Amino acid sequence: MHRSRASQYDALVLGGGVVGLALAGALAQGGLKVGVVDKELIEAGWSEDSRDLRVSAITRASQRLFARLGAWEAMAALRLSPYQRMRVWDAAGGGEIGFSAAEIGEPDLGHIVENRVLRLGLYQACQRLGVDWLSPAAAERLERGGELARLSLDDGRVLKARLVVGADGARSWLREAAGIDHRESDYGHHGLVATIRTEHAHEHTAWQRFQSDGVLAFLPLSDPNLCSIVWSVPPERAAELKTLDSDGFNKELGHAFEHRLGRVELTGPRASFPLTMRHAARYIAERVALAGDAAHTIHPLAGQGVNLGLMDAASLAEVVLKAHAMGRDIGLETSLRPYERWRRGENTAMLAAMDGFKALFGSSLFPLQLARNIGLSLFDKAAPLKALAIKRAMGLTGDLPELAR
């Protein structure tokens, strides 16, 4: 991206992750002068056989957004892993459900993409769109009042903008600097991630097993025998799994997965992170807006976290560009309020749904176990309902922003 010496912008985005870069690209594509502030440089090269531990399940709505920004082609050239099917089952019974792209006439259900691939593809798109890259740098002070916000960086620069957006993660500096409260609650899980080689091919299928103490997902990668795993378990169990030697870990993982893909083998490091629900009390304030993890974090069991953030980005860009086209000040709360109304309702519903899922599948009470197993089996046979659920999860229906339609 351009390393401009400019000090005044229409919009400054704090955070050069997937959501921040998507937002910056969308605003720049609409004709605004945009800068991105991030503490880290972009990882631009890696060996063919290395894998990023962090991956995301990208929906069709998010794919459309990337394509409109000119980033999807670059991501495809790096590495994408489409999946056509999904199998979900309950460890405490025979309930199982299968989803297939063929059921709804789609080529796939989505793509598993390494986070570094998403970030590099978006960074290259932002370069072409003229976004300024203000990195490595961190924000130190925010001053508001009048027609411009002033943002002081740790390298001595002082930047001005009509709007400052926090896409700076779950512990958002901007959220705190703007005095926006948030509520949070511990899910009681840590997410353990690793890359696994399987004896049998994954068949472009995403696999998910609900256990009494957590959820285990096998996400198919471009190699037919490689999967990225996300295993959410209580913190003490995560610590135990991280300290096991490779053979011990492989044995525990294979047992937890019921050997659905035969023997499993760890191919590299393991990492884990605490899972916490967070939700900002407001998404906007004077000259400030929040998007992605700065506004909300969610349990990974439905794989919707980054997609919710990307829909924030597309929705905020749409609202801001409409206000700009009408000659309105894009930093005023009255200009930003449609974004908050739009996304807060959608995100609140998803957060509530995940709480419900976690409570239902985390219970060891026999009546609940029986009910969920019967429910899974019945839902698997209800083709119209299943098709509606697939389309909603993929972003083929719903109140979508224009860039994601």
N, C-alpha and C positions, 0 to 999 in steps of 0.2 A: 504494500500500500504506500501511498505518498507519505513521505516524512516531512510534512509541511511545517513552516515556521509560523503559520497563521495562529492568531490568538483568539479569533472570534468565530463562532459557529452557530448554525441554526440549532443543531443538536449535538450533545456530547454523550457517548455511551460509555459507561464504566463497566468493563468486563469484556474481554475478547474471546469468550467461550462461544459455544454454538449459538445460543440465543442472542447474545450481544452482537455477534457478527451478522446474523440473519437480519436483525433489526436495522443495523447500520446500513447494510446493503439495500434494504427495502426503502429506507428514507432517502438514501443517495440516489437511488433509481427514480425517485419521485422529484428529484431536483433540489434537495436540500444539501447544504454544506454540513458534513458530518465528520466527527473525529471519534476515534476509539482509544480509550485509555486502559492499558492492561499491564500487570506486573511482569508478565512473562512474554518472551518471544515465541513465535510460532515454530513448532517442530516441522521442518520442511523436507527431511529425508530420513529414511530408515531402511534396513535390510529387508529383502523380500521375505525372508523366513521369520522375521520378528512379528509379534502381535501385540496390540495395545490391550492391556487388561480390561480397560473400560470400553464397553460397546453399548450401542443404543438400538432399540427396535424402532425403525423409522416407518411411520404410517404413510398411506398414500397422500394424505393432506400435507404432511411435512415434505414428502417427495415433490409434490407440485410446487410448494414454496421454493425449494431449492432449485427446481427447474426454471421457474420464473426469474430467479436471480442469476441464472447462468452458472450455478454451482454443481448441479447434478452430474453433468457430463464429466467434470473434473473428478468428482468422487468415484464415478464409474470407472474411470481410467486408473484410479488408485486401487480400490478394492471394495466391492459390494457383495453381500451374501443374501440373495433373495430366498424367501422360504414360502412354500406352497401349502403346507399343512401345519396343524398344531394339535397336540395331544395333551389333555389335562386329566389327571386322575387323583383320587383320594387314597392315601396310604391306609386309611382306617376302614376300608370296605371295597366293594367292587364298582363303585360309581366312576364312570369315565365318559369324557366327551371329546369328540374330534371335530376340528374345523378344517375346511378345505377351500382353497381359492376357486376350485372348479365349481363348487356349489353356487357361487354367485357370479360365475363367468368372468373372473379376474385372473390375470396371469400369475399373481402371487398375493400373499397376505401382507407383505411388507418386506423390509430389508434389515438385516443385522449389519450395522456399520460401526467400525472402530471410531472412537471419538476423535482421534487425531486426524482421521480421513475427513470427517465432517468439518473439523476446524480448518484444515488446510484448503479444502474445496471452497469454503465460504470466504476465507482470507483472500484467495486468488480472485474470486468474484468481486469482493470489495475493492481490490486493487484496480480492477477494470472500471469500476463505478466511481472511482475518484475519492474514496474514503481516506482520510488521514489516519495514519497509524502512529499513535503517541505512546510508544513502548520501548523499553521497559520503564514504567513510571507508576506511581500510586498517588491517589488523591489524599490530600492532607487537611484541606479546609474548604468548606462550602459557605458562600455568602449569598443571601438572596435579598431582593428588594429592588424595585424599579423594573426596567424592561429586560434586564439580563442577570443571570446568575454568574457568580465568579467562583472558579474552581482553582485552588492552589495545589500544585503538584510537588512531590518531594524532590524534584530536580530543579526547583526554583521557578518553573513556568507558571504563569497565571493565565487561565483561559476563561473566556466568556461565552455564554450560550443562552439562547432563549429557553432551552429545555435540556435538563440533565437526566439521563435514564440510568437507573441501577439495574444492570444485568450481571451484578458482581457476586452472585452466589448466595448460599444459604446464610452466611454470616455477613450479609451485605453492609459495607461501610456506609453507602449512601442512605440506606434505610435508617441507620442510627443517626447519621448526620442531619437528616431531615426531620428527626424526632417522630418517626412512624413506629408505633408499637406493633408487636406481633405476639401471637400465642404459639406455644410449642408443647408437644408431648412426645415422650420417648416411646417408640414402637416396641421397645424391649427386645430388639433384634439388632444384630450386626450383619451387614451384607458381605459375604466372602466371595471374591472373584478370582478366577483362574482360567487358563486355557487347557483343554483336555483332549487327548487323542483317544478315540473310541475304536474298539475292535470291528464293529459293524458300521457301515455308512449311516449317517444321520438322515439321509433321504430328504434333505431340504425341509425338515420338520422341526418345529420348536416344541420342546417337551417340558412339561411342568407337573411336578408332583407335590401335592399338599400333604404336609406331615403335621403331627400334633404340635411340634415345636417350631415349625417354620415352613418355608417354601423352597424347593429346589428347581431351578430352571436350567435346561441345556439349550443353548441357542446356536443354531448351525452356522458355521463359517464357510468360506469359499472352498476350502479343502474338504472333500466328502467325509473325512474321518476326524475333523477338528470341530470342537464346540467350545464356546465361551460359557462358563457356568456362573450363575448368580445364586448363591445359597444363603438364604436369610435364616439365621438361627440365634438363640440367646447368646449374649456376649461371652459367657464362660465357655460355651460350646465352640464359638468361633475361635477363641484363643487356643483351645485344645486342638482344633483342626489345623490351625496355622503352625503349631509346634510339632505335629506328627511328622515323621520322616515320609518320604514319597510313597513307599510301599504301604505304610499304615494309612496314609491319606487315601490312596487309591482304593484300598479295601473298604474304608468307611464310605467313600463316595459311591462305589459300585453297589454296596448294600443299600444305601439310601435311595439309589436310582432303580433298584430292583433289577439291575443288570439288563435293562431294556436294550442297550446297545453293546452288550457283551462286556469284555474287560475294558477298564478305563485307565488312562495313564496321564499323570501330570506332566506337562511339557515345559513348565517354567515356574516363575514365582507365584506366590499367593498374596493377596492383599485383602484387608477388610476395613469396613468403615461403619460407624454407628448410623442407624436408621431413625430419623426423627421427623415427625409431622410438624411443619411450621406453616403459619398463615398470617400474612400482614393484615393489620387492622384496616389499612387503607392502601390502595395501589397508587394513589396520586397525592401530591401536595403542591404548593406554589412552586412552579418551575421544575418539578420533580415527578418522575413516574418510575414504577418498579415493574420488572418483568422476570419470568422464569423463577429460578430458585430464590431470588431476592424477595419474591412475593409469596411463594409457596413451595414446600417440599412434600413429597408423597412417597409411600411405600412402593418399592419397585415391582411388586407382584403382578401388576398389570402392564408393566413396561410403558407407562404413559408419561412419566416425568418430563423427559425432554420434549415430547410432542406437545404437552400442555404449554410449556415455555415457548415453543415455536409458534403456537397459535396466539399467545400473548404478543409476540413480536409482530406477527402479521396484522393482528387487530390494532395494536397501538400505531403501527405505521399507517394503516388505513385511516384511523381517526385523525392523526396528526396531519396527514397530507390533505385530507378534506378541509380541515380548519385552515391550513395554509392557503389552499386554493380559494377559500372564501375571504382571504385577507385578514383572518383573525390571528391573534397572538397565540402561538402554539404552546406557550408555557403557562397559560392561565388555567386554573382549575376548571373553569367553565368549558374550556376547549377539550380538556382531558377526561371530563366526567363520563362521556359515552364509553370510553375504553374501560373505565373501572366497572361501570354497570354491566357491560358486555362480558368481561372475563371473570369478574368475581363470582357471578352466579354459576358459570360453567365449572370453575375450579372448585368452588364449595361443594357442588354436587359430586365431583370426582373424589374429593377428599373424604366425603361422607360414605361413598360407595366402598372405598378402600378400607375404611374403618369397619364397615359391615362385613366385608369379605374376610378380613383378618380375624374378627371375632367369631365368625361362623366356622372358618376352617381351622382356627386355632383351638377350638373347644374339644375337650376329650369326653364331654357328656354324651352318653350313648344316644339319647333321643335326637340330639343335634347331628351326631355322626350319621345316624340312620336317615334323617331328613335330607342332609346334603347329598348323600349317596343316591337316594331316590330321585332327588332334584336333578342331579347331574345326568342320570340315566334318562329321565323324562325329557329334559331339555335337549339331549342328544337326538331324540326322536322327533322333536318339534321343528321340522325343517324351516317353516316361515319365520318363527321366532329366532332361530339360530342365524338365519340369513340377515335379519335386522340387526342382531347383535354384532355380527361380523362387520357389516357395513358401517355401523356406528363407530366401532373400535378402530376401523381403518381410516376414518375421516372421509367416508363417501357420503355421509349425511350429517345433518346438524347445522347449527348456525355458524357457518365457517366464514372467515375473512376472505375477501376477494382473491388474494394471492394464493390461497390454498384450495380454491374451488376447481 
